[in-house]
Every structure is written in structure tokens, then in C-alpha cells.
Amino acid sequence: MITGPLLAPCDMDLAVRAFMRATPVSRRWEVEDLDWATADADRLTEGQRSAVQFVTIIEDHLPGYFALYQRHFPPDGTVDVPAYLHNRELYRFLIRWGQEEDTHARALTTYQTATGLAEAEQLRGELAVEGRKEFGLPYTSAVQMFAYPLVQEKATQIYYQHLRDVVPEPVLRDVLGRLGRDEARHFSFFASVLTRYLQVYGDQVVEPIREVIADFRMPLADTMRGYWRWALKIADTASYDHTEAYDHLVRVVERAVDTRSDKVDELVRFVRACGTITV
């Protein structure tokens, strides 16, 4: 079980409400909104096709990601009342986040099957290989469970933007644009939560955040066979490095703290140094 400190339920509620306001009904989308009949994967390079296949696996592991947060922040009788109240507010975000991420997985699998990149039953079987594996993160502090997705969501958003810039196929460009916008809003939620952590707990949460960056891995990096070889291949396809996301973490830290302590300054220097290293 994750240890504290936790934000006050009212603070989590504020972050959730801001996220919900950023996603009005008029801005939500469904897989069925896209014109799949016009999708044409023949216009993609081999590297771009490989990138679609790779990110489909990552997005389709949504049940594992969702279960992780359910395990660590359960809204049930296994936790005391203050933790329950925090977890109940967080759950409101998790439900919407999970629905949107599942839409991403459906969109990418639909693209593959609609264009003939994959046959539906074969693709389901391939996705099950990774999907059945339990997803875990090596963290013990609650703030780390928000710092990790802050970087991960921003890194994913940046990759989708880069990939969209190079693919010539309109339907895939549309899909990637929608995915990128969603990931940007997810990042904003986690940035709001981390900002409040820094404002409320200050130096107490600096080292846990530093630990996240020191050993950061994108999802499935430690469980998916051939992950790094495939990841490097698709990074070349879209000129991408996940450390691009670190600049955004630095901005969150700098905006959150009015009076910088030595520990906060050291965190900023550390994150910036990590951002100069290509992985």
C-alpha cells in the first residue's frame, strides 16, 4: 500500500473539477466519429507502421494502469476515512481518464484493422500477451504516483505530436491529434496535483520526485520483450526522446514554489541535467 502524505480531499476535488471543466461534452470524441473507410496505411513508411503497432500495445495496457491506481488508492473500507475521502475524489478523475485512454486503445486497434495492418483476432491475441501482465511501479510515496504519470503523459503527448508531424495519412494524423490533445489534458491534471503537493509539503516531497526522474522508465519498458530495440526504432521515426518532457516538469516545479529552498533548486538542476541525456 502506498504511504502518504496525501492531499486534502478538497485539494484533490479542485484538481478534478478543473480537469472536468477542460473536457466538456462538446470536446469529447469517440472512435466511431472517424472516417475509417478512407484510412490508408499504404501511405505510411515501414517505420510509421511500426510506431502505430508499438503505441497500440502501450495504450491497450489500460486495464493494468487503472488497476495499479485502484490498488494504491482504493475507495473502500481497507483505508481510513481521510484516505477514503482523498481516494474517492481521485476516483472521479480515474474513471474519466480510464475511459479516454481506452478510447485511445480502441482508435489505434481500429486503425490497424481498418487499414489491413492487422487482422482483428490476431491483433487481440498479440495485445493479450502484454495486456495480461501486471503493471507495477517501484514507488512507496503517493506523490510519486502523480509525478510518474506527469512525465509519462507529457512524453506521450510529445511523441504523438512528433509522429503526427511526419505521417502523410490524414486519418492517422487526425487520430494522433486527438490523442495528443487528451494527453495534454491528462498532464495538466497531474501537474495541478503535483503543484499542490509542492505548495503544501515543500521539501518533504522533493526527494520522492527526484527518485521518479532518477529511474524513469516508460510503461512496459521492463516487461515487454524487445521493448528498447522497438522504442529506439520508433524514436528515430519521429525524432523523439522522452526526456523532452523534463522541461515541463521543471516549469511545474518553478511555478509551484514562490520561495525556492536548496532542495527545490537541487531538484530543478537534477531534472535539467537528466534532460540533457539521450536515452
LOMAR-514614 format. One record per residue (C-alpha): residue in one letter; residue number from 1; x, y, z. Coordinates in Angstrom, 1 decimal, decimal comma. Layout:
N
<baza paza="a" fivex="NUM" xx="X" yy="Y" zz="Z"/>
...
# end
This chain:
279
<baza paza="m" fivex="1" xx="0,0" yy="0,0" zz="0,0"/>
<baza paza="i" fivex="2" xx="1,2" yy="3,5" zz="-0,9"/>
<baza paza="t" fivex="3" xx="2,2" yy="5,7" zz="2,1"/>
<baza paza="g" fivex="4" xx="1,4" yy="9,4" zz="2,4"/>
<baza paza="p" fivex="5" xx="1,3" yy="12,2" zz="2,6"/>
<baza paza="l" fivex="6" xx="-2,0" yy="12,7" zz="0,8"/>
<baza paza="l" fivex="7" xx="-3,5" yy="15,9" zz="-0,4"/>
<baza paza="a" fivex="8" xx="-6,6" yy="17,1" zz="1,4"/>
<baza paza="p" fivex="9" xx="-9,8" yy="15,9" zz="-0,3"/>
<baza paza="c" fivex="10" xx="-10,8" yy="19,5" zz="-1,1"/>
<baza paza="d" fivex="11" xx="-7,5" yy="20,0" zz="-3,0"/>
<baza paza="m" fivex="12" xx="-7,9" yy="16,8" zz="-5,0"/>
<baza paza="d" fivex="13" xx="-11,5" yy="17,9" zz="-5,7"/>
<baza paza="l" fivex="14" xx="-10,2" yy="21,2" zz="-7,1"/>
<baza paza="a" fivex="15" xx="-7,8" yy="19,4" zz="-9,5"/>
<baza paza="v" fivex="16" xx="-10,5" yy="17,0" zz="-10,6"/>
<baza paza="r" fivex="17" xx="-13,0" yy="19,8" zz="-11,2"/>
<baza paza="a" fivex="18" xx="-10,5" yy="21,8" zz="-13,3"/>
<baza paza="f" fivex="19" xx="-9,9" yy="18,7" zz="-15,4"/>
<baza paza="m" fivex="20" xx="-13,6" yy="18,1" zz="-15,9"/>
<baza paza="r" fivex="21" xx="-14,1" yy="21,7" zz="-17,0"/>
<baza paza="a" fivex="22" xx="-11,4" yy="21,2" zz="-19,6"/>
<baza paza="t" fivex="23" xx="-13,3" yy="18,3" zz="-21,1"/>
<baza paza="p" fivex="24" xx="-16,8" yy="19,5" zz="-21,8"/>
<baza paza="v" fivex="25" xx="-19,1" yy="17,2" zz="-23,7"/>
<baza paza="s" fivex="26" xx="-18,6" yy="19,2" zz="-26,9"/>
<baza paza="r" fivex="27" xx="-14,9" yy="18,4" zz="-26,8"/>
<baza paza="r" fivex="28" xx="-15,1" yy="14,6" zz="-26,2"/>
<baza paza="w" fivex="29" xx="-14,8" yy="12,2" zz="-29,0"/>
<baza paza="e" fivex="30" xx="-15,5" yy="8,6" zz="-29,9"/>
<baza paza="v" fivex="31" xx="-13,8" yy="6,0" zz="-32,1"/>
<baza paza="e" fivex="32" xx="-17,0" yy="6,0" zz="-34,3"/>
<baza paza="d" fivex="33" xx="-16,5" yy="9,7" zz="-35,1"/>
<baza paza="l" fivex="34" xx="-13,7" yy="9,0" zz="-37,5"/>
<baza paza="d" fivex="35" xx="-14,0" yy="8,1" zz="-41,2"/>
<baza paza="w" fivex="36" xx="-12,2" yy="4,7" zz="-41,1"/>
<baza paza="a" fivex="37" xx="-13,2" yy="3,8" zz="-44,7"/>
<baza paza="t" fivex="38" xx="-10,8" yy="6,4" zz="-46,0"/>
<baza paza="a" fivex="39" xx="-7,8" yy="5,3" zz="-43,9"/>
<baza paza="d" fivex="40" xx="-4,9" yy="4,1" zz="-46,0"/>
<baza paza="a" fivex="41" xx="-1,8" yy="2,6" zz="-44,3"/>
<baza paza="d" fivex="42" xx="-0,1" yy="2,2" zz="-47,7"/>
<baza paza="r" fivex="43" xx="0,8" yy="5,8" zz="-47,4"/>
<baza paza="l" fivex="44" xx="2,9" yy="5,1" zz="-44,3"/>
<baza paza="t" fivex="45" xx="6,6" yy="4,1" zz="-44,2"/>
<baza paza="e" fivex="46" xx="7,6" yy="0,9" zz="-42,5"/>
<baza paza="g" fivex="47" xx="8,8" yy="2,8" zz="-39,5"/>
<baza paza="q" fivex="48" xx="5,5" yy="4,7" zz="-39,2"/>
<baza paza="r" fivex="49" xx="3,6" yy="1,4" zz="-39,3"/>
<baza paza="s" fivex="50" xx="5,8" yy="0,0" zz="-36,6"/>
<baza paza="a" fivex="51" xx="5,2" yy="3,1" zz="-34,5"/>
<baza paza="v" fivex="52" xx="1,4" yy="2,6" zz="-34,7"/>
<baza paza="q" fivex="53" xx="1,8" yy="-1,1" zz="-33,7"/>
<baza paza="f" fivex="54" xx="4,0" yy="-0,1" zz="-30,8"/>
<baza paza="v" fivex="55" xx="1,8" yy="2,6" zz="-29,3"/>
<baza paza="t" fivex="56" xx="-1,2" yy="0,4" zz="-29,7"/>
<baza paza="i" fivex="57" xx="0,4" yy="-2,1" zz="-27,3"/>
<baza paza="i" fivex="58" xx="1,2" yy="0,7" zz="-24,8"/>
<baza paza="e" fivex="59" xx="-2,2" yy="2,2" zz="-24,9"/>
<baza paza="d" fivex="60" xx="-4,0" yy="-1,1" zz="-24,8"/>
<baza paza="h" fivex="61" xx="-2,5" yy="-1,9" zz="-21,4"/>
<baza paza="l" fivex="62" xx="-5,0" yy="0,5" zz="-19,8"/>
<baza paza="p" fivex="63" xx="-6,5" yy="-2,2" zz="-17,5"/>
<baza paza="g" fivex="64" xx="-3,1" yy="-2,6" zz="-15,9"/>
<baza paza="y" fivex="65" xx="-2,6" yy="1,1" zz="-15,4"/>
<baza paza="f" fivex="66" xx="-6,1" yy="1,5" zz="-14,0"/>
<baza paza="a" fivex="67" xx="-5,7" yy="-1,5" zz="-11,7"/>
<baza paza="l" fivex="68" xx="-2,5" yy="0,0" zz="-10,3"/>
<baza paza="y" fivex="69" xx="-4,2" yy="3,1" zz="-9,1"/>
<baza paza="q" fivex="70" xx="-7,1" yy="1,1" zz="-7,7"/>
<baza paza="r" fivex="71" xx="-4,7" yy="-0,9" zz="-5,7"/>
<baza paza="h" fivex="72" xx="-2,8" yy="2,0" zz="-4,3"/>
<baza paza="f" fivex="73" xx="-5,8" yy="4,4" zz="-3,8"/>
<baza paza="p" fivex="74" xx="-8,7" yy="2,1" zz="-3,0"/>
<baza paza="p" fivex="75" xx="-12,0" yy="3,9" zz="-2,3"/>
<baza paza="d" fivex="76" xx="-13,2" yy="1,2" zz="0,1"/>
<baza paza="g" fivex="77" xx="-13,0" yy="0,0" zz="3,7"/>
<baza paza="t" fivex="78" xx="-9,4" yy="-1,1" zz="3,6"/>
<baza paza="v" fivex="79" xx="-8,3" yy="2,5" zz="4,3"/>
<baza paza="d" fivex="80" xx="-9,2" yy="5,0" zz="7,0"/>
<baza paza="v" fivex="81" xx="-11,8" yy="7,8" zz="6,4"/>
<baza paza="p" fivex="82" xx="-9,3" yy="10,6" zz="5,5"/>
<baza paza="a" fivex="83" xx="-7,7" yy="8,3" zz="2,9"/>
<baza paza="y" fivex="84" xx="-11,1" yy="7,2" zz="1,6"/>
<baza paza="l" fivex="85" xx="-12,2" yy="10,7" zz="1,1"/>
<baza paza="h" fivex="86" xx="-9,0" yy="11,5" zz="-0,9"/>
<baza paza="n" fivex="87" xx="-9,3" yy="8,3" zz="-2,9"/>
<baza paza="r" fivex="88" xx="-13,0" yy="8,9" zz="-3,7"/>
<baza paza="e" fivex="89" xx="-12,2" yy="12,3" zz="-5,2"/>
<baza paza="l" fivex="90" xx="-9,3" yy="10,9" zz="-7,2"/>
<baza paza="y" fivex="91" xx="-11,6" yy="8,1" zz="-8,4"/>
<baza paza="r" fivex="92" xx="-13,7" yy="10,7" zz="-10,2"/>
<baza paza="f" fivex="93" xx="-10,7" yy="11,6" zz="-12,3"/>
<baza paza="l" fivex="94" xx="-9,6" yy="8,0" zz="-12,8"/>
<baza paza="i" fivex="95" xx="-12,9" yy="6,9" zz="-14,3"/>
<baza paza="r" fivex="96" xx="-12,8" yy="9,7" zz="-16,9"/>
<baza paza="w" fivex="97" xx="-9,0" yy="9,2" zz="-17,5"/>
<baza paza="g" fivex="98" xx="-9,6" yy="5,4" zz="-18,0"/>
<baza paza="q" fivex="99" xx="-12,4" yy="6,0" zz="-20,5"/>
<baza paza="e" fivex="100" xx="-10,3" yy="8,4" zz="-22,5"/>
<baza paza="e" fivex="101" xx="-7,2" yy="6,1" zz="-22,5"/>
<baza paza="d" fivex="102" xx="-9,4" yy="3,2" zz="-23,5"/>
<baza paza="t" fivex="103" xx="-10,7" yy="5,2" zz="-26,4"/>
<baza paza="h" fivex="104" xx="-7,1" yy="5,7" zz="-27,5"/>
<baza paza="a" fivex="105" xx="-6,5" yy="2,0" zz="-27,5"/>
<baza paza="r" fivex="106" xx="-9,7" yy="1,4" zz="-29,5"/>
<baza paza="a" fivex="107" xx="-8,8" yy="4,0" zz="-32,0"/>
<baza paza="l" fivex="108" xx="-5,4" yy="2,6" zz="-32,6"/>
<baza paza="t" fivex="109" xx="-6,6" yy="-1,0" zz="-32,9"/>
<baza paza="t" fivex="110" xx="-9,4" yy="0,1" zz="-35,2"/>
<baza paza="y" fivex="111" xx="-6,9" yy="1,9" zz="-37,4"/>
<baza paza="q" fivex="112" xx="-4,8" yy="-1,3" zz="-37,7"/>
<baza paza="t" fivex="113" xx="-7,8" yy="-3,5" zz="-38,6"/>
<baza paza="a" fivex="114" xx="-9,5" yy="-0,9" zz="-40,9"/>
<baza paza="t" fivex="115" xx="-6,3" yy="-0,5" zz="-42,9"/>
<baza paza="g" fivex="116" xx="-5,3" yy="-4,1" zz="-43,0"/>
<baza paza="l" fivex="117" xx="-2,2" yy="-3,6" zz="-40,8"/>
<baza paza="a" fivex="118" xx="-3,5" yy="-6,4" zz="-38,7"/>
<baza paza="e" fivex="119" xx="-6,3" yy="-8,9" zz="-38,6"/>
<baza paza="a" fivex="120" xx="-8,7" yy="-8,4" zz="-35,7"/>
<baza paza="e" fivex="121" xx="-8,4" yy="-11,8" zz="-34,0"/>
<baza paza="q" fivex="122" xx="-4,7" yy="-12,0" zz="-34,4"/>
<baza paza="l" fivex="123" xx="-4,3" yy="-8,5" zz="-33,0"/>
<baza paza="r" fivex="124" xx="-6,4" yy="-9,3" zz="-30,0"/>
<baza paza="g" fivex="125" xx="-4,1" yy="-12,2" zz="-29,3"/>
<baza paza="e" fivex="126" xx="-1,0" yy="-10,2" zz="-29,7"/>
<baza paza="l" fivex="127" xx="-2,3" yy="-7,5" zz="-27,3"/>
<baza paza="a" fivex="128" xx="-3,2" yy="-10,1" zz="-24,8"/>
<baza paza="v" fivex="129" xx="0,4" yy="-11,2" zz="-24,4"/>
<baza paza="e" fivex="130" xx="1,3" yy="-7,9" zz="-22,8"/>
<baza paza="g" fivex="131" xx="-2,1" yy="-7,0" zz="-21,5"/>
<baza paza="r" fivex="132" xx="-2,2" yy="-10,0" zz="-19,1"/>
<baza paza="k" fivex="133" xx="1,0" yy="-8,9" zz="-17,4"/>
<baza paza="e" fivex="134" xx="0,6" yy="-6,9" zz="-14,2"/>
<baza paza="f" fivex="135" xx="1,7" yy="-3,3" zz="-14,4"/>
<baza paza="g" fivex="136" xx="3,7" yy="-2,0" zz="-11,4"/>
<baza paza="l" fivex="137" xx="5,8" yy="1,0" zz="-10,4"/>
<baza paza="p" fivex="138" xx="8,6" yy="0,8" zz="-7,8"/>
<baza paza="y" fivex="139" xx="7,3" yy="3,6" zz="-5,6"/>
<baza paza="t" fivex="140" xx="6,2" yy="3,9" zz="-2,0"/>
<baza paza="s" fivex="141" xx="5,1" yy="7,5" zz="-1,7"/>
<baza paza="a" fivex="142" xx="1,8" yy="8,9" zz="-3,0"/>
<baza paza="v" fivex="143" xx="3,4" yy="11,9" zz="-4,6"/>
<baza paza="q" fivex="144" xx="5,5" yy="9,6" zz="-6,8"/>
<baza paza="m" fivex="145" xx="2,3" yy="8,1" zz="-8,2"/>
<baza paza="f" fivex="146" xx="1,4" yy="11,5" zz="-9,6"/>
<baza paza="a" fivex="147" xx="4,9" yy="12,6" zz="-10,6"/>
<baza paza="y" fivex="148" xx="5,4" yy="9,5" zz="-12,8"/>
<baza paza="p" fivex="149" xx="2,3" yy="10,0" zz="-15,0"/>
<baza paza="l" fivex="150" xx="3,0" yy="13,7" zz="-15,2"/>
<baza paza="v" fivex="151" xx="6,2" yy="12,9" zz="-17,1"/>
<baza paza="q" fivex="152" xx="4,7" yy="9,9" zz="-18,9"/>
<baza paza="e" fivex="153" xx="1,6" yy="11,7" zz="-20,2"/>
<baza paza="k" fivex="154" xx="3,7" yy="14,7" zz="-21,4"/>
<baza paza="a" fivex="155" xx="6,2" yy="12,4" zz="-23,1"/>
<baza paza="t" fivex="156" xx="3,4" yy="10,5" zz="-24,8"/>
<baza paza="q" fivex="157" xx="1,8" yy="13,8" zz="-25,9"/>
<baza paza="i" fivex="158" xx="5,1" yy="15,0" zz="-27,4"/>
<baza paza="y" fivex="159" xx="5,6" yy="11,7" zz="-29,2"/>
<baza paza="y" fivex="160" xx="2,1" yy="11,9" zz="-30,8"/>
<baza paza="q" fivex="161" xx="2,8" yy="15,4" zz="-31,9"/>
<baza paza="h" fivex="162" xx="6,1" yy="14,5" zz="-33,5"/>
<baza paza="l" fivex="163" xx="4,6" yy="11,4" zz="-35,2"/>
<baza paza="r" fivex="164" xx="1,7" yy="13,5" zz="-36,5"/>
<baza paza="d" fivex="165" xx="4,1" yy="15,9" zz="-38,0"/>
<baza paza="v" fivex="166" xx="5,7" yy="13,3" zz="-40,2"/>
<baza paza="v" fivex="167" xx="2,9" yy="11,0" zz="-41,2"/>
<baza paza="p" fivex="168" xx="1,2" yy="11,8" zz="-44,5"/>
<baza paza="e" fivex="169" xx="-2,0" yy="9,9" zz="-43,9"/>
<baza paza="p" fivex="170" xx="-5,0" yy="12,1" zz="-42,9"/>
<baza paza="v" fivex="171" xx="-6,9" yy="9,7" zz="-40,8"/>
<baza paza="l" fivex="172" xx="-3,9" yy="8,7" zz="-38,7"/>
<baza paza="r" fivex="173" xx="-3,0" yy="12,4" zz="-38,4"/>
<baza paza="d" fivex="174" xx="-6,5" yy="13,0" zz="-37,0"/>
<baza paza="v" fivex="175" xx="-6,1" yy="10,1" zz="-34,5"/>
<baza paza="l" fivex="176" xx="-2,7" yy="11,3" zz="-33,3"/>
<baza paza="g" fivex="177" xx="-4,0" yy="14,9" zz="-32,9"/>
<baza paza="r" fivex="178" xx="-6,9" yy="13,7" zz="-30,8"/>
<baza paza="l" fivex="179" xx="-4,6" yy="11,5" zz="-28,7"/>
<baza paza="g" fivex="180" xx="-2,1" yy="14,3" zz="-28,2"/>
<baza paza="r" fivex="181" xx="-4,8" yy="16,7" zz="-27,0"/>
<baza paza="d" fivex="182" xx="-6,1" yy="14,2" zz="-24,5"/>
<baza paza="e" fivex="183" xx="-2,7" yy="13,5" zz="-23,1"/>
<baza paza="a" fivex="184" xx="-2,1" yy="17,2" zz="-22,7"/>
<baza paza="r" fivex="185" xx="-5,1" yy="17,5" zz="-20,5"/>
<baza paza="h" fivex="186" xx="-4,1" yy="14,4" zz="-18,5"/>
<baza paza="f" fivex="187" xx="-0,7" yy="16,1" zz="-18,0"/>
<baza paza="s" fivex="188" xx="-2,4" yy="19,2" zz="-16,8"/>
<baza paza="f" fivex="189" xx="-4,3" yy="17,3" zz="-14,1"/>
<baza paza="f" fivex="190" xx="-1,1" yy="15,6" zz="-12,8"/>
<baza paza="a" fivex="191" xx="0,7" yy="19,0" zz="-12,9"/>
<baza paza="s" fivex="192" xx="-2,1" yy="20,5" zz="-10,8"/>
<baza paza="v" fivex="193" xx="-1,8" yy="17,8" zz="-8,3"/>
<baza paza="l" fivex="194" xx="2,0" yy="18,0" zz="-8,1"/>
<baza paza="t" fivex="195" xx="1,8" yy="21,7" zz="-7,8"/>
<baza paza="r" fivex="196" xx="-0,4" yy="21,4" zz="-4,8"/>
<baza paza="y" fivex="197" xx="2,0" yy="18,8" zz="-3,3"/>
<baza paza="l" fivex="198" xx="4,9" yy="21,2" zz="-3,6"/>
<baza paza="q" fivex="199" xx="2,9" yy="24,1" zz="-2,1"/>
<baza paza="v" fivex="200" xx="1,6" yy="22,1" zz="0,8"/>
<baza paza="y" fivex="201" xx="4,5" yy="19,8" zz="1,6"/>
<baza paza="g" fivex="202" xx="7,5" yy="21,6" zz="0,1"/>
<baza paza="d" fivex="203" xx="10,9" yy="20,0" zz="0,7"/>
<baza paza="q" fivex="204" xx="9,2" yy="16,9" zz="2,1"/>
<baza paza="v" fivex="205" xx="8,3" yy="15,7" zz="-1,4"/>
<baza paza="v" fivex="206" xx="11,4" yy="16,8" zz="-3,3"/>
<baza paza="e" fivex="207" xx="13,4" yy="13,6" zz="-2,8"/>
<baza paza="p" fivex="208" xx="10,5" yy="11,3" zz="-3,8"/>
<baza paza="i" fivex="209" xx="10,0" yy="13,3" zz="-7,0"/>
<baza paza="r" fivex="210" xx="13,8" yy="13,2" zz="-7,7"/>
<baza paza="e" fivex="211" xx="13,6" yy="9,4" zz="-7,3"/>
<baza paza="v" fivex="212" xx="11,0" yy="9,2" zz="-10,1"/>
<baza paza="i" fivex="213" xx="13,2" yy="11,0" zz="-12,5"/>
<baza paza="a" fivex="214" xx="16,4" yy="9,2" zz="-11,5"/>
<baza paza="d" fivex="215" xx="15,0" yy="5,8" zz="-12,6"/>
<baza paza="f" fivex="216" xx="12,3" yy="6,8" zz="-15,0"/>
<baza paza="r" fivex="217" xx="11,0" yy="4,2" zz="-17,5"/>
<baza paza="m" fivex="218" xx="8,1" yy="4,5" zz="-19,9"/>
<baza paza="p" fivex="219" xx="5,3" yy="2,0" zz="-19,4"/>
<baza paza="l" fivex="220" xx="6,1" yy="-1,7" zz="-20,2"/>
<baza paza="a" fivex="221" xx="9,8" yy="-1,0" zz="-20,6"/>
<baza paza="d" fivex="222" xx="10,7" yy="-3,7" zz="-18,1"/>
<baza paza="t" fivex="223" xx="8,1" yy="-6,3" zz="-19,1"/>
<baza paza="m" fivex="224" xx="7,7" yy="-6,1" zz="-22,9"/>
<baza paza="r" fivex="225" xx="10,1" yy="-8,3" zz="-24,8"/>
<baza paza="g" fivex="226" xx="12,2" yy="-6,3" zz="-27,2"/>
<baza paza="y" fivex="227" xx="10,9" yy="-3,0" zz="-25,8"/>
<baza paza="w" fivex="228" xx="14,1" yy="-1,0" zz="-26,1"/>
<baza paza="r" fivex="229" xx="15,0" yy="-2,1" zz="-29,6"/>
<baza paza="w" fivex="230" xx="11,5" yy="-1,3" zz="-30,8"/>
<baza paza="a" fivex="231" xx="11,4" yy="2,0" zz="-28,8"/>
<baza paza="l" fivex="232" xx="14,6" yy="3,2" zz="-30,4"/>
<baza paza="k" fivex="233" xx="13,3" yy="2,4" zz="-33,8"/>
<baza paza="i" fivex="234" xx="10,1" yy="4,4" zz="-33,4"/>
<baza paza="a" fivex="235" xx="12,0" yy="7,2" zz="-31,7"/>
<baza paza="d" fivex="236" xx="14,0" yy="7,6" zz="-34,9"/>
<baza paza="t" fivex="237" xx="10,8" yy="7,5" zz="-37,0"/>
<baza paza="a" fivex="238" xx="9,5" yy="10,6" zz="-35,2"/>
<baza paza="s" fivex="239" xx="12,7" yy="12,3" zz="-33,8"/>
<baza paza="y" fivex="240" xx="11,7" yy="11,7" zz="-30,2"/>
<baza paza="d" fivex="241" xx="13,3" yy="11,5" zz="-26,8"/>
<baza paza="h" fivex="242" xx="11,1" yy="11,1" zz="-23,7"/>
<baza paza="t" fivex="243" xx="13,5" yy="13,5" zz="-21,7"/>
<baza paza="e" fivex="244" xx="11,8" yy="16,3" zz="-23,7"/>
<baza paza="a" fivex="245" xx="9,1" yy="16,0" zz="-21,0"/>
<baza paza="y" fivex="246" xx="11,5" yy="17,0" zz="-18,3"/>
<baza paza="d" fivex="247" xx="11,4" yy="20,7" zz="-19,2"/>
<baza paza="h" fivex="248" xx="7,7" yy="20,7" zz="-18,4"/>
<baza paza="l" fivex="249" xx="8,3" yy="19,2" zz="-15,0"/>
<baza paza="v" fivex="250" xx="10,8" yy="21,9" zz="-14,3"/>
<baza paza="r" fivex="251" xx="8,2" yy="24,5" zz="-15,2"/>
<baza paza="v" fivex="252" xx="5,7" yy="22,9" zz="-12,9"/>
<baza paza="v" fivex="253" xx="8,2" yy="23,0" zz="-10,0"/>
<baza paza="e" fivex="254" xx="9,3" yy="26,6" zz="-10,7"/>
<baza paza="r" fivex="255" xx="5,7" yy="27,9" zz="-10,9"/>
<baza paza="a" fivex="256" xx="4,6" yy="26,0" zz="-7,8"/>
<baza paza="v" fivex="257" xx="7,2" yy="27,3" zz="-5,4"/>
<baza paza="d" fivex="258" xx="7,4" yy="31,1" zz="-4,6"/>
<baza paza="t" fivex="259" xx="10,4" yy="30,8" zz="-2,3"/>
<baza paza="r" fivex="260" xx="12,9" yy="28,3" zz="-3,6"/>
<baza paza="s" fivex="261" xx="14,7" yy="26,1" zz="-1,0"/>
<baza paza="d" fivex="262" xx="18,1" yy="24,5" zz="-1,6"/>
<baza paza="k" fivex="263" xx="16,3" yy="21,2" zz="-2,0"/>
<baza paza="v" fivex="264" xx="14,0" yy="22,5" zz="-4,7"/>
<baza paza="d" fivex="265" xx="16,9" yy="24,2" zz="-6,5"/>
<baza paza="e" fivex="266" xx="18,7" yy="20,9" zz="-6,5"/>
<baza paza="l" fivex="267" xx="15,7" yy="19,1" zz="-7,9"/>
<baza paza="v" fivex="268" xx="15,5" yy="21,6" zz="-10,7"/>
<baza paza="r" fivex="269" xx="19,2" yy="21,2" zz="-11,5"/>
<baza paza="f" fivex="270" xx="18,9" yy="17,5" zz="-11,4"/>
<baza paza="v" fivex="271" xx="15,9" yy="17,3" zz="-13,7"/>
<baza paza="r" fivex="272" xx="17,6" yy="19,7" zz="-16,2"/>
<baza paza="a" fivex="273" xx="20,7" yy="17,5" zz="-16,1"/>
<baza paza="c" fivex="274" xx="18,7" yy="14,4" zz="-16,9"/>
<baza paza="g" fivex="275" xx="17,1" yy="16,2" zz="-19,8"/>
<baza paza="t" fivex="276" xx="20,5" yy="16,6" zz="-21,5"/>
<baza paza="i" fivex="277" xx="20,9" yy="12,8" zz="-21,5"/>
<baza paza="t" fivex="278" xx="19,6" yy="10,9" zz="-24,5"/>
<baza paza="v" fivex="279" xx="18,2" yy="7,5" zz="-23,6"/>
# end
